[in-house]
């Protein structure tokens, strides 16, 4: 193992560098709108603000309602959107994507609000599955921005909503003006005090799998987190959840009873497949079956509530014995539902890109349970797509973690994949992101993010040493059989940005990724140089990108240039 600290250029040179974005000066159109949006604070500073306000979190919802009124809408106006409101720790975005695609297959005009974005902020607001156009984004951004400026209270110290609140307001305005038949709305963080929870009369609510995340905001146990998630339940509005651990499931049941919300437990996907062909999912990974089961129930419920035809024949409905929750109906999925599940796309989640000798595995897993699911998917994908090749096969991990995530715990879960190289970099596309407005983050410095990456490298190296020298008589891992050709320890590197990490990993062998010429010092270190030789000669290179959706988004921006258009 090589304990390598890799930075190709000193920080003082980075901070003094003049970028193309600075040289271009002020931008117009959608880029200008995005830059102005960024001044309303990014997610990291929003979290800090929420933490400071936790003494009276109800004030957050009251403030959001005030912003809504200042924007020209009342809470009752949102009832016209026929909303499906979805929360959870793992898979809520995928559940939203499945649900939206199913209902779009019925010829319905859909709105879809999600977070975070991967490449462009416009992805967060979709009409019929497509991100809104730059023109529509620009039009509605400035209309809302100026409206809020005109109605601000001179006595108030806060005249504009924060980044996520602003986008939530903007989504509501766009969906109403575009006259969507329904809107699928993903909760940002938690549920009870999330700004999307000003919705009073959704058509249905869903809770995907629960886990530990955002503990500084939601609590440090799954029961506390379940209490927050159950805050989206509304009186008389059907709600659905997948199977959860006993404690959190009991909390969800109590929350539902307190609000007179009928809560149902989703039967597994296998129950809906009985008597028919198996369901094909557009998203890979066994864990997506739980998300698909929840999406089917939400779509089925919405169609029933709106008296739509072709909702699927109910096959059975039996009481559940799990915390006395009734089981949601078992029905025969319709062709529209089947095709919707099959055609669902959700970038950056169990996504595979095959490019010549390189195969990129992209998954934004960032909690312990989601990383475990990612590892299972990655191993299965390696076995499923294994092709007979003569020559060396190399496995590379590209990782970053942000916020309050326990990076050491996540990295330990990734160890059984037996990577040949572990690469760490910040969620920065280039050393300066001034010309990438959608990726800008004003809340952290380059020093901070690079130090975090160096900590990740140190965690990995310690874990690698422990794996190489197990304690006598200690347990033996049975997760993967040893690979004699790769029995050496992992080499680790830290790069200053995503672009440089991809340049080193791809070695010019990705037919789509064509970066500018790398600096001469990029391969100057002996390990970087020797690794470059290995990668250039490898018959197959398997790269897992995980730990952060923002990292995955930066990688996608470089590997799929069409997403930036």
C-alpha positions as CSV (number, residue, x, y, z in Angstrom):
1,X,0.0,0.0,0.0
2,X,1.2,3.5,-0.8
3,X,0.3,6.3,1.6
4,X,0.2,9.0,-1.0
5,X,-0.9,12.6,-0.6
6,X,-1.5,13.8,-4.1
7,X,-2.0,17.5,-5.1
8,X,-0.7,18.6,-8.4
9,X,-0.6,22.3,-7.7
10,X,-0.1,24.4,-4.5
11,X,-3.2,25.9,-2.9
12,X,-1.8,29.4,-3.2
13,X,-1.6,28.9,-7.0
14,X,-5.1,27.5,-7.1
15,X,-6.6,30.5,-5.3
16,X,-4.8,33.0,-7.4
17,X,-5.7,31.5,-10.7
18,X,-7.8,33.5,-13.2
19,X,-10.5,31.4,-14.8
20,X,-12.2,31.6,-18.1
21,X,-15.5,32.4,-16.3
22,X,-13.9,35.5,-14.7
23,X,-12.5,36.6,-18.0
24,X,-15.9,36.3,-19.7
25,X,-17.4,38.7,-17.2
26,X,-21.2,38.9,-16.5
27,X,-23.4,36.3,-18.2
28,X,-26.9,36.7,-19.4
29,X,-29.8,34.3,-19.7
30,X,-30.1,31.1,-17.7
31,X,-26.5,31.1,-16.4
32,X,-27.1,34.6,-14.9
33,X,-30.2,33.3,-13.3
34,X,-28.4,30.3,-11.8
35,X,-25.6,32.5,-10.5
36,X,-28.2,34.7,-8.8
37,X,-29.9,31.7,-7.4
38,X,-26.6,30.5,-5.9
39,X,-26.4,33.7,-3.9
40,X,-29.5,32.5,-2.0
41,X,-27.2,30.0,-0.3
42,X,-26.5,26.4,-1.2
43,X,-27.7,23.3,0.6
44,X,-24.8,23.3,3.1
45,X,-25.6,26.7,4.5
46,X,-29.3,25.9,4.4
47,X,-28.6,23.0,6.7
48,X,-26.7,25.4,9.1
49,X,-29.6,27.8,9.1
50,X,-32.1,25.0,9.9
51,X,-29.9,23.8,12.8
52,X,-30.0,27.3,14.3
53,X,-33.8,27.4,14.0
54,X,-34.5,24.0,15.6
55,X,-35.8,25.6,18.7
56,X,-39.0,26.4,16.9
57,X,-39.1,24.3,13.7
58,X,-42.7,25.1,13.1
59,X,-41.6,28.6,12.2
60,X,-39.9,27.2,9.1
61,X,-43.3,26.1,7.7
62,X,-44.9,29.4,8.6
63,X,-42.1,31.3,6.9
64,X,-42.5,29.1,3.8
65,X,-46.2,29.9,3.7
66,X,-45.4,33.6,4.0
67,X,-43.0,33.3,1.1
68,X,-45.7,31.5,-0.9
69,X,-48.2,34.3,-0.2
70,X,-45.6,36.9,-1.2
71,X,-45.1,35.0,-4.5
72,X,-48.8,35.4,-5.3
73,X,-50.1,32.0,-4.2
74,X,-52.0,30.6,-1.3
75,X,-51.6,27.1,0.2
76,X,-55.0,26.2,-1.2
77,X,-53.8,26.8,-4.7
78,X,-51.4,23.8,-4.3
79,X,-54.4,21.5,-4.0
80,X,-54.9,21.8,-7.8
81,X,-51.6,20.1,-8.4
82,X,-52.9,16.6,-7.2
83,X,-49.6,16.0,-5.5
84,X,-48.0,12.7,-4.6
85,X,-45.6,13.5,-1.7
86,X,-42.7,11.1,-1.1
87,X,-40.1,11.0,1.7
88,X,-37.6,8.4,3.0
89,X,-33.9,8.0,3.6
90,X,-33.0,5.6,0.7
91,X,-34.7,5.3,-2.6
92,X,-37.1,8.2,-2.4
93,X,-35.8,9.7,-5.6
94,X,-36.0,6.4,-7.4
95,X,-39.5,5.9,-6.1
96,X,-40.5,9.3,-7.4
97,X,-39.0,8.5,-10.8
98,X,-40.9,5.2,-11.0
99,X,-44.1,6.8,-10.0
100,X,-43.9,9.7,-12.4
101,X,-43.0,7.4,-15.3
102,X,-45.9,5.0,-14.6
103,X,-48.5,7.9,-14.5
104,X,-47.0,9.5,-17.6
105,X,-47.6,6.3,-19.4
106,X,-51.4,6.9,-18.8
107,X,-51.2,10.0,-21.0
108,X,-51.1,12.3,-18.0
109,X,-49.1,15.6,-17.9
110,X,-46.7,15.2,-15.0
111,X,-44.7,17.6,-12.9
112,X,-41.7,16.2,-10.9
113,X,-39.8,18.1,-8.3
114,X,-36.6,16.5,-6.9
115,X,-33.3,17.2,-5.3
116,X,-30.4,17.5,-5.6
117,X,-29.6,18.0,-9.3
118,X,-26.7,16.2,-10.9
119,X,-25.6,18.4,-13.8
120,X,-27.9,21.3,-14.2
121,X,-30.3,22.9,-11.6
122,X,-33.1,22.7,-14.2
123,X,-33.2,18.9,-13.6
124,X,-35.0,19.6,-10.3
125,X,-38.1,20.8,-12.0
126,X,-39.4,18.5,-14.8
127,X,-42.4,18.5,-17.0
128,X,-43.3,15.1,-18.6
129,X,-40.0,13.7,-17.4
130,X,-37.9,16.4,-19.0
131,X,-36.0,19.2,-17.2
132,X,-37.6,22.5,-17.9
133,X,-36.0,24.5,-20.8
134,X,-33.4,27.2,-20.1
135,X,-35.9,29.7,-21.4
136,X,-38.7,28.6,-19.0
137,X,-36.3,28.4,-16.1
138,X,-35.0,32.0,-16.8
139,X,-38.5,33.4,-17.2
140,X,-39.9,31.9,-14.0
141,X,-36.8,32.6,-12.0
142,X,-36.8,36.3,-12.6
143,X,-40.5,36.6,-12.3
144,X,-40.4,35.0,-8.9
145,X,-37.2,36.8,-7.8
146,X,-38.6,40.2,-8.7
147,X,-41.9,39.5,-7.1
148,X,-40.2,38.5,-3.8
149,X,-38.0,41.6,-4.0
150,X,-41.1,43.9,-4.5
151,X,-43.0,42.4,-1.5
152,X,-40.2,42.2,1.0
153,X,-40.7,43.7,4.4
154,X,-38.3,46.5,5.1
155,X,-38.3,45.6,8.8
156,X,-37.3,42.0,8.1
157,X,-33.7,40.9,7.9
158,X,-34.5,38.1,5.5
159,X,-36.1,39.3,2.2
160,X,-35.5,36.2,0.1
161,X,-36.0,32.5,0.7
162,X,-33.0,30.2,0.8
163,X,-31.9,28.2,-2.2
164,X,-34.1,25.1,-1.7
165,X,-37.1,27.1,-0.6
166,X,-36.8,29.3,-3.7
167,X,-36.7,26.3,-6.0
168,X,-39.7,24.7,-4.2
169,X,-41.7,27.9,-4.8
170,X,-40.6,28.1,-8.4
171,X,-41.6,24.5,-9.0
172,X,-45.1,25.1,-7.6
173,X,-45.5,28.2,-9.9
174,X,-44.3,26.4,-12.9
175,X,-46.5,23.3,-12.3
176,X,-49.6,25.5,-11.9
177,X,-48.8,27.6,-15.0
178,X,-48.1,24.5,-17.1
179,X,-51.4,23.0,-15.9
180,X,-49.9,19.6,-15.0
181,X,-52.4,16.8,-14.2
182,X,-50.3,15.8,-11.2
183,X,-47.0,16.6,-9.4
184,X,-44.7,14.1,-7.8
185,X,-42.9,16.0,-5.0
186,X,-39.8,14.6,-3.3
187,X,-39.1,15.8,0.2
188,X,-35.8,17.6,0.6
189,X,-34.7,16.6,4.2
190,X,-36.9,14.9,6.8
191,X,-40.6,15.6,6.3
192,X,-42.3,17.3,9.2
193,X,-40.5,20.6,8.8
194,X,-39.4,20.4,5.2
195,X,-40.5,23.3,3.1
196,X,-42.4,21.0,0.7
197,X,-44.7,20.1,3.7
198,X,-46.8,23.2,3.2
199,X,-48.9,21.0,0.9
200,X,-52.1,20.3,2.9
201,X,-54.1,18.0,0.6
202,X,-51.9,15.6,-1.4
203,X,-53.6,12.7,-3.1
204,X,-51.2,10.2,-1.6
205,X,-48.0,10.0,0.5
206,X,-45.2,7.5,0.4
207,X,-42.3,6.6,2.8
208,X,-39.4,4.7,1.2
209,X,-36.8,2.7,3.2
210,X,-35.5,4.5,6.3
211,X,-32.0,4.7,7.5
212,X,-29.5,7.0,9.3
213,X,-28.7,10.3,7.6
214,X,-28.7,14.0,8.5
215,X,-28.5,13.1,12.1
216,X,-27.7,16.6,13.2
217,X,-31.2,17.7,11.8
218,X,-33.4,14.6,12.2
219,X,-32.0,12.8,15.2
220,X,-29.5,10.0,15.8
221,X,-31.9,7.0,15.9
222,X,-34.1,5.5,13.2
223,X,-37.1,6.1,15.5
224,X,-36.4,9.8,15.7
225,X,-35.9,9.9,11.9
226,X,-39.2,8.0,11.4
227,X,-41.0,10.6,13.4
228,X,-39.7,13.3,11.1
229,X,-40.6,11.3,8.0
230,X,-44.1,10.6,9.3
231,X,-44.7,14.4,9.5
232,X,-45.9,14.4,5.9
233,X,-49.0,12.3,6.8
234,X,-52.2,14.2,6.4
235,X,-55.7,13.5,7.7
236,X,-57.6,11.2,5.4
237,X,-54.9,11.0,2.8
238,X,-53.7,7.4,2.0
239,X,-50.1,6.8,2.8
240,X,-47.9,3.8,2.0
241,X,-44.6,2.5,3.3
242,X,-42.3,-0.4,2.6
243,X,-41.3,-2.9,5.2
244,X,-39.2,-1.1,7.9
245,X,-37.4,-2.3,11.1
246,X,-39.9,-2.8,13.9
247,X,-39.1,0.4,15.9
248,X,-39.3,2.9,13.0
249,X,-42.4,1.1,11.6
250,X,-44.2,1.5,15.0
251,X,-43.4,5.2,15.0
252,X,-44.8,5.6,11.5
253,X,-48.0,3.8,12.7
254,X,-48.3,6.1,15.7
255,X,-47.8,9.2,13.6
256,X,-50.5,8.0,11.2
257,X,-52.9,7.3,14.0
258,X,-52.3,10.7,15.5
259,X,-53.2,12.5,12.2
260,X,-56.1,10.0,11.3
261,X,-54.0,9.0,8.2
262,X,-54.7,5.6,6.7
263,X,-51.3,4.0,6.4
264,X,-50.7,0.8,4.4
265,X,-47.8,-1.6,4.2
266,X,-46.7,-2.4,0.6
267,X,-46.6,-6.1,-0.3
268,X,-43.4,-7.2,-1.9
269,X,-43.1,-7.0,-5.7
270,X,-43.2,-10.8,-5.9
271,X,-46.8,-10.7,-4.7
272,X,-47.8,-8.5,-7.6
273,X,-45.9,-10.7,-10.1
274,X,-47.7,-13.8,-9.1
275,X,-49.8,-15.2,-12.0
276,X,-48.0,-13.0,-14.6
277,X,-44.6,-12.4,-16.2
278,X,-41.9,-10.9,-14.0
279,X,-41.6,-7.1,-13.9
280,X,-38.6,-5.5,-15.6
281,X,-37.2,-2.5,-13.9
282,X,-35.3,0.3,-15.7
283,X,-33.1,0.8,-12.6
284,X,-30.6,-1.9,-11.7
285,X,-30.1,-3.4,-8.3
286,X,-32.3,-5.7,-6.1
287,X,-33.0,-2.7,-3.7
288,X,-35.0,-1.1,-6.5
289,X,-37.7,-3.7,-6.2
290,X,-38.8,-2.1,-2.9
291,X,-38.9,1.3,-4.5
292,X,-40.9,-0.1,-7.5
293,X,-43.4,-1.8,-5.1
294,X,-44.0,1.5,-3.4
295,X,-44.3,3.4,-6.7
296,X,-46.9,0.9,-8.0
297,X,-49.1,1.5,-4.9
298,X,-48.8,5.3,-5.1
299,X,-49.7,5.3,-8.8
300,X,-52.5,2.8,-8.3
301,X,-53.9,4.9,-5.4
302,X,-53.7,8.1,-7.4
303,X,-55.5,6.6,-10.4
304,X,-58.3,5.2,-8.0
305,X,-58.7,8.5,-6.2
306,X,-59.1,10.3,-9.5
307,X,-61.5,7.7,-10.9
308,X,-59.2,6.8,-13.8
309,X,-59.7,3.7,-15.9
310,X,-57.2,0.8,-16.1
311,X,-55.9,0.8,-12.5
312,X,-55.2,-2.9,-12.4
313,X,-57.5,-5.7,-11.1
314,X,-57.2,-6.4,-7.4
315,X,-56.1,-10.0,-6.8
316,X,-56.2,-10.1,-3.0
317,X,-56.2,-8.0,0.1
318,X,-55.3,-9.5,3.4
319,X,-54.6,-8.0,6.9
320,X,-50.9,-7.6,7.8
321,X,-49.5,-8.8,11.0
322,X,-46.7,-6.3,11.1
323,X,-47.5,-3.6,13.7
324,X,-51.2,-4.1,12.9
325,X,-50.8,-2.2,9.6
326,X,-53.2,-3.2,6.8
327,X,-51.6,-4.5,3.7
328,X,-52.0,-2.5,0.6
329,X,-53.9,-4.3,-2.2
330,X,-52.3,-6.9,-4.3
331,X,-53.3,-6.2,-7.9
332,X,-52.3,-7.2,-11.4
333,X,-50.0,-4.4,-12.8
334,X,-51.4,-3.0,-16.1
335,X,-49.4,-2.8,-19.3
336,X,-49.0,1.0,-18.6
337,X,-47.5,0.2,-15.2
338,X,-45.2,-2.5,-16.6
339,X,-43.9,-0.3,-19.3
340,X,-43.5,2.6,-16.9
341,X,-41.3,0.5,-14.6
342,X,-39.3,-0.8,-17.5
343,X,-38.7,2.6,-19.1
344,X,-37.8,4.5,-15.9
345,X,-34.5,6.4,-16.0
346,X,-32.9,8.0,-13.0
347,X,-29.3,9.2,-13.6
348,X,-26.6,8.6,-11.1
349,X,-28.4,5.7,-9.4
350,X,-27.1,2.2,-10.2
351,X,-26.1,3.6,-13.6
352,X,-23.6,1.9,-16.0
353,X,-21.7,3.6,-18.8
354,X,-19.6,1.3,-21.1
355,X,-16.9,3.0,-23.0
356,X,-14.4,0.8,-24.7
357,X,-12.2,-0.8,-22.1
358,X,-13.7,1.4,-19.4
359,X,-17.0,0.6,-17.5
360,X,-18.2,3.4,-15.2
361,X,-20.6,2.3,-12.4
362,X,-22.3,5.4,-11.0
363,X,-24.3,5.4,-7.7
364,X,-24.8,8.3,-5.4
365,X,-25.1,6.1,-2.3
366,X,-24.1,8.1,0.8
367,X,-25.5,6.3,3.8
368,X,-24.3,3.0,5.3
369,X,-27.4,1.0,4.1
370,X,-27.3,2.5,0.6
371,X,-23.6,1.9,0.2
372,X,-24.2,-1.8,1.2
373,X,-26.8,-1.9,-1.5
374,X,-24.4,-0.3,-3.9
375,X,-21.7,-2.9,-3.1
376,X,-24.2,-5.7,-3.8
377,X,-25.2,-4.1,-7.1
378,X,-21.6,-3.5,-8.1
379,X,-20.5,-7.1,-7.5
380,X,-23.6,-8.5,-9.2
381,X,-23.0,-6.2,-12.2
382,X,-19.3,-7.3,-12.4
383,X,-20.4,-11.0,-12.5
384,X,-23.4,-10.4,-14.9
385,X,-21.4,-8.5,-17.5
386,X,-18.2,-10.4,-17.2
387,X,-16.7,-10.9,-20.6
388,X,-13.8,-13.2,-21.5
389,X,-10.8,-10.9,-21.9
390,X,-7.1,-11.6,-22.1
391,X,-5.1,-9.2,-20.1
392,X,-5.3,-7.4,-16.8
393,X,-8.6,-6.3,-15.2
394,X,-8.3,-3.2,-12.9
395,X,-10.9,-2.0,-10.4
396,X,-10.9,1.6,-9.3
397,X,-12.9,3.4,-6.6
398,X,-13.6,7.1,-7.0
399,X,-15.1,8.4,-3.7
400,X,-16.0,11.5,-1.8
401,X,-18.3,12.1,1.2
402,X,-19.6,15.4,2.5
403,X,-21.5,16.8,5.4
404,X,-21.8,14.8,8.6
405,X,-21.4,11.4,6.9
406,X,-19.2,8.9,8.6
407,X,-16.7,8.4,5.7
408,X,-14.7,5.8,7.6
409,X,-17.8,3.6,8.0
410,X,-18.7,4.0,4.3
411,X,-15.2,3.2,3.1
412,X,-15.1,0.0,5.3
413,X,-18.2,-1.2,3.5
414,X,-16.4,-0.7,0.2
415,X,-13.3,-2.7,1.2
416,X,-14.6,-6.1,0.1
417,X,-14.8,-5.0,-3.5
418,X,-11.0,-5.3,-3.6
419,X,-10.1,-2.2,-5.6
420,X,-6.6,-1.9,-7.1
421,X,-6.8,1.9,-6.8
422,X,-8.8,4.2,-4.5
423,X,-9.0,7.7,-5.8
424,X,-10.4,10.7,-3.8
425,X,-11.3,14.1,-5.0
426,X,-13.6,17.0,-4.0
427,X,-17.0,17.6,-5.7
428,X,-15.4,20.2,-8.0
429,X,-15.4,19.7,-11.7
430,X,-12.4,21.9,-12.2
431,X,-10.1,23.5,-9.7
432,X,-12.2,26.7,-10.1
433,X,-15.9,26.2,-10.8
434,X,-16.6,29.8,-11.8
435,X,-17.6,28.7,-15.3
436,X,-19.8,25.9,-14.0
437,X,-22.6,27.9,-12.3
438,X,-24.7,24.8,-11.7
439,X,-21.9,23.3,-9.6
440,X,-20.9,26.3,-7.6
441,X,-20.8,26.0,-3.8
442,X,-19.9,29.2,-1.8
443,X,-20.0,27.5,1.6
444,X,-16.7,25.6,1.5
445,X,-13.2,26.6,0.6
446,X,-10.8,24.5,-1.5
447,X,-8.6,24.0,1.6
448,X,-11.6,22.4,3.5
449,X,-12.6,20.0,0.7
450,X,-9.1,18.9,0.0
451,X,-8.4,18.3,3.7
452,X,-11.5,16.2,3.8
453,X,-10.3,14.1,0.9
454,X,-6.9,13.6,2.6
455,X,-8.8,12.3,5.7
456,X,-10.7,9.9,3.4
457,X,-7.4,8.6,2.0
458,X,-6.0,8.2,5.5
459,X,-9.1,6.2,6.6
460,X,-8.8,4.0,3.5
461,X,-5.1,3.4,4.1
462,X,-5.7,2.3,7.7
463,X,-8.5,0.0,6.6
464,X,-6.2,-1.4,3.9
465,X,-3.5,-2.1,6.5
466,X,-5.9,-3.8,8.8
467,X,-7.1,-6.0,6.0
468,X,-3.6,-6.9,4.9
469,X,-2.6,-7.8,8.5
470,X,-5.6,-9.3,10.3
471,X,-5.4,-10.1,13.9
472,X,-4.5,-13.7,14.6
473,X,-7.6,-15.8,15.0
474,X,-9.8,-12.9,13.8
475,X,-12.8,-13.5,11.5
476,X,-12.2,-14.1,7.9
477,X,-14.3,-12.2,5.3
478,X,-16.4,-14.5,3.2
479,X,-17.9,-11.6,1.1
480,X,-15.5,-12.2,-1.8
481,X,-13.2,-15.0,-2.8
482,X,-9.6,-13.9,-3.0
483,X,-8.3,-12.8,-6.3
484,X,-4.8,-14.0,-6.6
485,X,-4.0,-11.6,-9.5
486,X,-4.9,-8.7,-7.3
487,X,-3.7,-9.8,-3.8
488,X,-1.7,-6.7,-3.3
489,X,-3.0,-3.7,-1.2
490,X,-4.8,-0.8,-2.8
491,X,-2.8,2.2,-3.9
492,X,-4.5,5.5,-3.1
493,X,-4.4,9.0,-4.6
494,X,-6.0,12.4,-4.0
495,X,-6.7,14.8,-6.9
496,X,-7.7,18.4,-6.7
497,X,-10.8,18.1,-8.8
498,X,-13.0,15.6,-10.7
499,X,-11.5,16.4,-14.1
500,X,-8.0,15.5,-13.1
501,X,-9.2,12.3,-11.4
502,X,-11.0,11.2,-14.5
503,X,-8.0,12.1,-16.7
504,X,-5.8,9.8,-14.6
505,X,-8.3,7.0,-14.5
506,X,-9.2,7.0,-18.2
507,X,-5.8,7.6,-19.6
508,X,-7.3,8.9,-22.8
509,X,-9.1,5.6,-23.4
510,X,-12.7,6.9,-22.9
511,X,-14.0,7.7,-26.5
512,X,-16.3,10.5,-25.2
513,X,-14.2,12.2,-22.4
514,X,-11.7,14.5,-24.1
515,X,-10.3,16.8,-21.5
516,X,-7.8,19.6,-22.0
517,X,-4.1,18.4,-21.9
518,X,-3.3,17.5,-18.3
519,X,-0.6,19.4,-16.4
520,X,2.9,17.8,-16.7
521,X,2.9,17.1,-13.0
522,X,-0.3,15.0,-13.1
523,X,1.6,11.8,-13.4
524,X,4.9,12.9,-11.8
525,X,4.5,11.0,-8.6
526,X,5.9,7.4,-8.9
527,X,2.6,5.8,-7.9
528,X,0.6,8.0,-10.3
529,X,3.1,7.2,-13.0
530,X,3.2,3.5,-12.5
531,X,-0.6,3.3,-12.1
532,X,-1.0,5.2,-15.4
533,X,1.0,2.5,-17.1
534,X,-1.2,-0.2,-15.6
535,X,-4.4,1.6,-16.7
536,X,-3.1,2.2,-20.2
537,X,-2.3,-1.5,-20.7
538,X,-5.4,-3.0,-18.8
539,X,-7.8,-5.0,-20.9
540,X,-10.7,-3.8,-18.7
541,X,-11.1,-1.0,-16.2
542,X,-14.1,-1.1,-13.8
543,X,-14.7,2.3,-12.0
544,X,-17.1,2.6,-9.2
545,X,-18.1,6.2,-8.4
546,X,-20.0,6.6,-5.1
547,X,-20.3,8.3,-1.8
548,X,-21.9,11.5,-3.0
549,X,-24.6,12.4,-5.5
550,X,-22.7,15.7,-6.2
551,X,-19.6,13.7,-7.1
552,X,-21.6,11.5,-9.4
553,X,-23.2,14.6,-11.0
554,X,-19.7,16.1,-11.7
555,X,-18.6,12.9,-13.3
556,X,-21.7,12.7,-15.4
557,X,-21.2,16.3,-16.6
558,X,-17.8,15.3,-18.0
559,X,-18.6,11.9,-19.3
560,X,-22.0,12.9,-20.8
561,X,-21.6,16.4,-22.3
562,X,-25.1,16.2,-23.8
563,X,-26.5,16.6,-20.3
564,X,-25.2,20.1,-20.2
565,X,-26.9,21.2,-23.3
